[in-house]
Amino acid sequence: MSVNAPLNRKLRMGLIGGGQGSFIGRVHATAGILDNRAELVAGALSSDPVKAKASAPDYDIPADRAYTSYQEMAEKEAKLPADKRIDFVSVATPNHTHFEISKCFAEAGFNVICDKPLTFDLKQAEELAAIVKKTGVVFGVSHNYTGYPLVRQAREMVRNGELGEINAIRAFYIQGWLRTKLEADSQKQAAWRTDPSKSGAAGCFGDIATHAYNLGRFITGLIPDQISCHLKSFVEGRALDDYGTAVIKFTNGALGTVTASQISHGRENEAWIEIDGTKGSLEWHQEEPNKMLYRVNGKPHQIYTRAGGPYLSALSSASSRLPSGHPEAFFEAFANIYSSVYDDIVKRATGKPFDGAASIYPNVMDGVDGMNFITQSVASSQQNGAWLSLKHPLCRS
Ligand SMILES: NC(=O)c1ccc[n+]([C@@H]2O[C@H](COP(=O)([O-])OP(=O)(O)OC[C@H]3O[C@@H](n4cnc5c(N)ncnc54)[C@H](O)[C@@H]3O)[C@@H](O)[C@H]2O)c1
């Protein structure tokens, strides 16, 4: 079968961010082309125009499509012939820029994959959801942990009733890299993440708790009802939280907790989730993503492995590339998000209907969900953990 049938060509990708010295842009670029379904052809790679140009050869982006700003890129790409211009843009820039960049490209008709958190604040997220609806573009959000084969397996096991009714979700995202005031040394990634004018209303809770919250929502599909949260900044002089815990009541009576830290000594990138149902419990860790534990009282514990065999669902199996025992991880999970977004981009490009609202990939509604979670976490914490509504009309239900 030819690539991206019935479109029968590679998609053309543009990248915003990812300039020299940055983090996640390279991951987007790698994930985007992993399955040979796209090629990176254009970019506005840095907020610094000189660096934007200088970074282009690192990605084999030709000089005439290495732009000095995202505005220039949107304008010039839109003027290119249809068989040349980008099909979509990936936004890998700090949080305060996501809205303007996504809006600019969506309104020009380009599909968008934006990193999380979706925007700077909830109002922007709601506006972006309206723009996506109006323009009909495909819009993905890189909550990449939902791309792991065993996370997708967990979701299907919950949906099939294998866990029974879900009573509890414990989601964690624990890091230690901000134990010291790294931002005072102008460390690039620390500087904007701890700056309220760039990160948004939350620090650690916006940066990583959003992933943990999203993971619980993705796997269980439970609808959030109320939230109570406490956020703290333990490093002296830091303007935003570097630790926090939220308790969430779901509409079915389940209880959830989300704990996130960036000040825990020795912890690297420990995102993990545990789910308790009336029939069984699951546990999955992103630092050991190729296995997942399923436990039932009185029975031997079962270890599910990625590509472990026919007991895995079709979706989970299709989310793996290598045979079992050959570890897959971050890049591949990221690429799974890309691949499912590509399916919809191909449909849109070939005039076929697609249901972006029901996508397996995180979409703009999940982005709004994350921003609502951040907003209400901060508001609850400011009211000493008051219970606040976590319902939002634009989120998946
Ligand atoms: N999904 C994940 O697992 C994950 C991991 C890390 C970061 N992120 C998210 O990705 C985004 C970027 O994070 P990072 O750690 O890569 O940041 P970074 O500081 O390492 O890189 C940001 C890049 O964006 C560029 N940039 C800033 N403003 C720009 C503009 N207006 N136009 C073009 N380029 C611009 C910078 O010059 C830099 O190259 C953030 O929103 C962050 O929350 C997601």
Ligand as a Chemical Component Dictionary entry (heavy atoms), coordinates in Angstrom:
data_LIG
# 
_chem_comp.id                   LIG 
_chem_comp.type                 NON-POLYMER 
_chem_comp.pdbx_formal_charge   0 
_chem_comp.three_letter_code    LIG 
# 
loop_
_chem_comp_atom.comp_id 
_chem_comp_atom.atom_id 
_chem_comp_atom.alt_atom_id 
_chem_comp_atom.type_symbol 
_chem_comp_atom.charge 
_chem_comp_atom.model_Cartn_x 
_chem_comp_atom.model_Cartn_y 
_chem_comp_atom.model_Cartn_z 
_chem_comp_atom.pdbx_ordinal 
LIG N1  N1  N 0  4.956  16.564 25.525 1  
LIG C1  C1  C 0  6.030  16.549 26.271 2  
LIG O1  O1  O 0  6.432  15.517 26.800 3  
LIG C2  C2  C 0  6.792  17.822 26.463 4  
LIG C3  C3  C 0  8.119  17.783 26.948 5  
LIG C4  C4  C 0  8.812  18.990 27.056 6  
LIG C5  C5  C 0  8.193  20.180 26.732 7  
LIG N2  N2  N 1  6.902  20.189 26.309 8  
LIG C6  C6  C 0  6.230  21.443 25.945 9  
LIG O2  O2  O 0  6.839  21.882 24.746 10 
LIG C7  C7  C 0  6.960  23.292 24.726 11 
LIG C8  C8  C 0  8.441  23.681 24.536 12 
LIG O3  O3  O 0  9.194  23.175 25.628 13 
LIG P1  P1  P 0  10.786 22.999 25.538 14 
LIG O4  O4  O 0  11.213 22.369 26.790 15 
LIG O5  O5  O -1 11.134 22.348 24.256 16 
LIG O6  O6  O 0  11.241 24.527 25.489 17 
LIG P2  P2  P 0  12.654 25.079 25.036 18 
LIG O7  O7  O 0  12.837 26.358 25.785 19 
LIG O8  O8  O 0  13.689 24.019 25.140 20 
LIG O9  O9  O 0  12.464 25.380 23.472 21 
LIG C9  C9  C 0  11.547 26.314 22.995 22 
LIG C10 C10 C 0  11.914 26.700 21.568 23 
LIG O10 O10 O 0  10.886 27.535 21.051 24 
LIG C11 C11 C 0  11.505 28.658 20.425 25 
LIG N3  N3  N 0  10.546 29.772 20.393 26 
LIG C12 C12 C 0  10.073 30.519 21.411 27 
LIG N4  N4  N 0  9.189  31.425 20.943 28 
LIG C13 C13 C 0  9.126  31.240 19.602 29 
LIG C14 C14 C 0  8.421  31.870 18.557 30 
LIG N5  N5  N 0  7.581  32.865 18.796 31 
LIG N6  N6  N 0  8.610  31.436 17.292 32 
LIG C15 C15 C 0  9.455  30.411 17.019 33 
LIG N7  N7  N 0  10.169 29.780 17.970 34 
LIG C16 C16 C 0  9.994  30.194 19.241 35 
LIG C17 C17 C 0  12.731 28.934 21.270 36 
LIG O11 O11 O 0  13.632 29.769 20.604 37 
LIG C18 C18 C 0  13.212 27.506 21.451 38 
LIG O12 O12 O 0  13.919 27.057 20.312 39 
LIG C19 C19 C 0  6.350  23.768 26.035 40 
LIG O13 O13 O 0  5.025  24.152 25.835 41 
LIG C20 C20 C 0  6.407  22.557 26.943 42 
LIG O14 O14 O 0  5.380  22.539 27.920 43 
LIG C21 C21 C 0  6.209  19.037 26.166 44 
# 
loop_
_chem_comp_bond.comp_id 
_chem_comp_bond.atom_id_1 
_chem_comp_bond.atom_id_2 
_chem_comp_bond.value_order 
_chem_comp_bond.pdbx_ordinal 
LIG N1  C1  SING 1  
LIG C1  O1  DOUB 2  
LIG C1  C2  SING 3  
LIG C2  C3  SING 4  
LIG C2  C21 DOUB 5  
LIG C3  C4  DOUB 6  
LIG C4  C5  SING 7  
LIG C5  N2  DOUB 8  
LIG N2  C6  SING 9  
LIG N2  C21 SING 10 
LIG C6  O2  SING 11 
LIG C6  C20 SING 12 
LIG O2  C7  SING 13 
LIG C7  C8  SING 14 
LIG C7  C19 SING 15 
LIG C8  O3  SING 16 
LIG O3  P1  SING 17 
LIG P1  O4  DOUB 18 
LIG P1  O5  SING 19 
LIG P1  O6  SING 20 
LIG O6  P2  SING 21 
LIG P2  O7  DOUB 22 
LIG P2  O8  SING 23 
LIG P2  O9  SING 24 
LIG O9  C9  SING 25 
LIG C9  C10 SING 26 
LIG C10 O10 SING 27 
LIG C10 C18 SING 28 
LIG O10 C11 SING 29 
LIG C11 N3  SING 30 
LIG C11 C17 SING 31 
LIG N3  C12 SING 32 
LIG N3  C16 SING 33 
LIG C12 N4  DOUB 34 
LIG N4  C13 SING 35 
LIG C13 C14 SING 36 
LIG C13 C16 DOUB 37 
LIG C14 N5  SING 38 
LIG C14 N6  DOUB 39 
LIG N6  C15 SING 40 
LIG C15 N7  DOUB 41 
LIG N7  C16 SING 42 
LIG C17 O11 SING 43 
LIG C17 C18 SING 44 
LIG C18 O12 SING 45 
LIG C19 O13 SING 46 
LIG C19 C20 SING 47 
LIG C20 O14 SING 48 
# 
